Amino acid sequence: MTRIAVLNTDVGPYHLARLGALAQALDEVIAVEVAPKSRVYEFWSGQGEASLPVETLFPDQVYEDIPVTEQTVRVRACLDRLAPDAVAVAGYSEPVMRAAAQWAKSHERPSILLLVTSAADRKRYWLKERIKGRLVRSLFDAIFLGGERHRVYAESLGFPADRIWKMQNVADNEHFATGARAAREQGSALRERLGLPERHFLFVGRIAPEKNLRTLLEAYRRYRVQGGIWGLVLVGGGSEESELREWVATNGVPEVHWAGVQSYDNLPTYYGLASALVLPSLSEPWGLVANEAAACGLPLLVSDRCGCVTELVQRGVSGFVFDPLAPEELARKMLALSRDPERARQMGEQSRRLVSAYTPEAWAAALSDCLATLLAAKR
């Protein structure tokens, strides 16, 4: 019997979909979360139906408020009690994740790093990267990562290529595709009730500096000046919202709709009623909203800083890639897409085809293979 513990800071619907699929492939999967709430992903709280055990180290607390020393003490005690055959952790920067990996090492159990980091995420310093490489190589037996950019970064840290597995970043495609179809069946009536334009670009995410909405709004302003007629819908909330609302009003930009934060269950409706997704991020390790939109059959306009572009955006086929610091380039690509609805539809179909390989079941199969290889080596 094989038992694996998978540690995240907080367990949301994305994790539950992946781990639920993993539970169908392995004897026992235990999801471990530090706390049920996080300020970064506050819209996850209480969402998703758990189909497997979830161990919460600090019930009714917010992750960011818990002292680091308390986290590390409690995760070790939790692993002592659970005694898993292997441990997988989401990242290495948080002390609680390193403590879990150290527990695995000290008990001679395989430790797996779930990595979604690329060299382009932030400015890198050679000495810090060298120290980081030593740390990662000493703590982990394998790295399980999302895409090609993450693989290149893992190898730059000196991690052996034969201990790297790909396929981490997946969404529950069926959840989003089913909800989008239901929304489209209601069509105009649902758009009217939600106050959405018939054709529009969609952004989903935090309204925060790294998401680069200033560039998106400037590109959209230029798009309208150049004759574009689609609207723009922004789903999410965050620190920049009031300032950006004021900018839109001051510059008289038409048809910008602020939809606010939406629950996981409501998101498929917004994808289903949209015409294309725009993700303009300055820093984005992957960009799961691209998976979600592609599952709903939308063409993708994605910043070249996003980790998912290699896997999910075939340029000119399933969408367009753009420089997030060049609003005029984005405006041109928005015009090209909106002026040819049939091409936009075909791009959406290609998006759906590409993302069909990125499912919770594929994630579970790849992680199962990783775990089986590690356990065989240990034996």
N, C-alpha and C positions, 0 to 999 in steps of 0.2 A: 504494500500500500504506500503510495507516494502522497505526501502532504506538503504543499507550498504555501507560504505566507507572502502576500503582496502588500507592501506598505506605500500608502499615499498620505499626503497631509490631510486631505479630506476626500471622501469617496462620493463622486457625483454620478449622474446617469451614464456618462461615457465609460467610466470605470466599471459600472455594474454590467453594462452590455458586454464588455470584453471579458470580464471575469466570469460572467454567467456562461459564456461560450467555453471558457477554459475549464469550468467545472464539469462540462460534458465530456471533456477529453481526459481529465485526470481523476485520480481517486478522491482527493480532497483539496479544495482551494479555500483559503481563508483571507478575506479582505481585511486589512488592518488600516485604520485611519487614526491620525493624531487627534483630530477634533471634527465634529460634524459641520462646523461652520468656518468659513474663511471670508475675509473682506474682499479678496480678489475675485472669488467666484461665489459671491453671496446668493446669486440667483439659483445655485444648485441646491441650497439647503432644503431638505425634506423631499427632494424630487427623485424619481426613479424607484422602482420596486425591486428590493433586494431578493434575489433567488438563491443566495448563498450566505453563509455566516459573515457578519461584519463585526469586527472587534474595534471598539472605540476607546482610545486610551483616556480621553478627557471628555466625557459626555457633557453636553450643555455649555461648552466653552468655545471661544473663538480662537482659531489656531494661532493667530498673530499675538495674542495676549498671554500665551503660556510660556513661562521661562524655559530656556533651552535645557538647563540642567534637569528640570522635572521631566521634560520630554524624553531625554536619553535614559534616565533611570526607569521610567515606566515602560519604554519600549523593550528594554532588556528583560524586565520582569515578565512582560507579556510573552516574549519569545521563549523564555524559560518554561512558562506554563504550557504554551502551545507545542513546543518541541517540534517545529517543522523540519522536513528533510531538506528544504531549500528556502532561500529568502530572495525576493526580488524587491528592489526599492526604486522609487521614482526620483531619480536625480542623486547627486552627490554633494551639492552645495550646502544642504541643510544638515546640521549636526545630528538630528534624529535619524536621518538616512544613513549617515556614516556609522552611527552607533549600531544600527541593525546589521549593516554589513560586517562590522567588527564582531558582532555576536556570532554570525554565521562562520566567520573565519576561525574564531576561538573554539567553536564546536565542530569544526571540520565538515561544515555543510556548504554546498555551493551557494555563492552569492551572485546575483544577476543585477546589473545596472540597467534600468529603463531610461534611455537617454534620448532627449530631444534638444540637442544643442548643436549649433554649427559655428564655424569660425566667424561668420558674418553677423552673428547676433549682437556683438558688442566689440569694442576695441580690445585687442589682445596684446599682452606684454610677454615677451619670450621667457623671462624668469618665472613669472607666475604660471605660465603654461607648462614649463618644465616641472615645477613642483606639483602641479595638478596631475600631470602624466604619471609621476611616481605614485601619487596617492591612489589614482584610479587603478593602476596596475597591481598595487599591493592589496587593495580591498576587494576586487571583483574577479570572478572566474570567467565571466562572459558579459558582453554588452548586447542588449536587445534594443535596436533603434528603429527610427522611422523611415529614413530615406537616404538617398545618395549623399546629400550634403552632411548629414550626421555621420555617415560612415567615414567620409574623408576626414572629418574632425576627430573622430575616435582614433583613426590610424595616425593622425598627426600627434596624438598624445602618446604614441608608442605602443598602443594596444595591438596585440597580434590579430591579424586579419582572420585567422581560422577560429577565433573565439568571438567573432562578431556575427550577430544574426539581425536581419532586417525584417521590418513589418511591425511597427508599433502604432503608428497613427491611423486609427480607424474610428469611424463613427457607426452608429446603428443605422445603416442605410435604409433598412426596411421601415423603421420608425419615421424617418423623414419622407421617404417616397410615398408611403401610405397616407400620411397627413397632407402632403402636397396635392395628391390626387383628390382627396376629399374636398380640399379648399377650391380647387379648380372646378369641381362639379357645381359649386355654388356660385362661382364666377362673379358677375357684376353685383349681385345682391350683397355678397360678403365684402367686396371692395367698398361699396357704398356705406355699409355699416361701420367699417373700420376707417373710413375716410382716406382711402388709398387711390392713387391715379390708376387708370387702366393699364398703362405701360410705364414701368419705372425701374431704375437701378436700385439695388438694395445693399445696404451695409449692415452687418451684424457684429456687435462687439462692444467693448468698453469705449466710452468717449473720453479717451485719455491721450496724452501727448504721443506715446509710441504708436498709436493707431493712425496718426497723421491725417486727421479729418480736416485740418486746415487746407492741406493740399487738395483733398477730395472736393471740398466746397469751392475752392478757387477753380479747379478744373471744371466742376459742374457749372459755375458761373460762366466760364468761357464757352462751354458746350452750348448753353442757352443763347448766348450772344451770337454764336455761329449758326443758329437755326435749329438746334436740338429741341425735341418736343417731349422726351420722356421726363417723368418726375424722378425725385430722389427720396427714398425712404431710409431713415436711420433708426435701427433697432438697437437699443442699449441706453446706458446712462453712465455718467461719470463726471470727473472734476472739471472738464472743459465745456460742459454742455451750455451753461448760461452765457459764457463768453462767445461761443460759436453761434448761439441763437441771435445774440446781439449783432454779430458780424453779418449774418444772413439778412437781418432786418435792415441794417444800415446800407448794405449794398443792393438791396432790392432783388435778391435772388428768388425767382418764382418756384413754386411747387416743391419746396423742401418740407418733408413731413417727419416729425419727431414722434416715433411710435413708443418710446420708452422701453424700459426693461421688460422682456417677455419671458415667460416660463418655458422650460424645455418642451412641454406639451404643446405650447402655442407656436413655437418657432416654425414647425412645418407649414403652418398656414401662411406665414409671411413669405417663406420661400416659394410656396405654390402659387402665390399671386404676383410674384415679381417676374421681371423679364431678364435680369442678369444680376450677378453678384459683383460688387467692387470691394476689394480688400487692399487698402493703400498703405499698409503698415511700414514703419521705418525699421521695426524690429519684430520678428515673428518667427519663433523657432519652427513652427509648422503652419498653423492656420486651419484648425478643424472646421471652421465655417465653410471652407472650400469643399471639404468632403460632404458636408451637409447639403450645400447648394447643388453640387454635382449629382448627388443621389436624387435630388428633386428635378434634375434635367435642366439646370441653368448654365448658360455660358459664363465663364469666369474671367474677370479682369483683376489680375493679381500682381502686386508689387514684386519686383525682383528680389526683395529682401526676405520674402517668405520661404520657409523651408520646403513647402509642398510643391513649388513650381516645377521641379524636375519630374515629379511623378504625376501630377494632376493637370498640368497645363501644357498641352501641345500647341505651340504658338500658331495662331491663325486657324487651328483645327477645333480645339475645345475652348479657346478663348485667347486672351492677349496678356502678355507680361509687359510691365512698364516701370520706368524709373520713378520712385516715389517722390523725388525732388523736382520732377518736371511736370507741372500741371498742364502745360500745353500738349505734351505727348498723350497724357491721359484723356484730355478733352477730345483729341483727334480719334482715339480709339473708341471712346464712347459714341462719337458721331458715326464712325464706320459701322459699329454694331447696330445702332438704332435705325440707321437708314436702310438696313437690309434685314428685315424681320425673318425671312426664310433662312438666311445664313445664320442668324442668331439661334433659330430653332435647331438647325443641324449641329451647331456647336454644342448646344445643350444636350443633344443626344450623344455626342462624342464624350462629353463630360460624364454622363451617366455610364457609358461603356467603360471608361477609364477607372472610375471609382468602384466599379463592380468587383474589382480584385481586392479592394480594401474593405474587408468585413471583419466583424468580431470573430467569426469562425476561422478566417485566415490568420488573424492575430493569434488565436489560441493554438492553431496547428504549428505555427512557427515557434512560439514559446514552449510548447510541448516538446518539440524536436530539440530545442536548446537545452531544456531541462534533462531530457533522456540522455543526451550526449555527455553532459556534466556528471550525471549520476553514474553512468557507465565508467567514466574516467576515474571517479572516486573509488569505485569498487575495484 
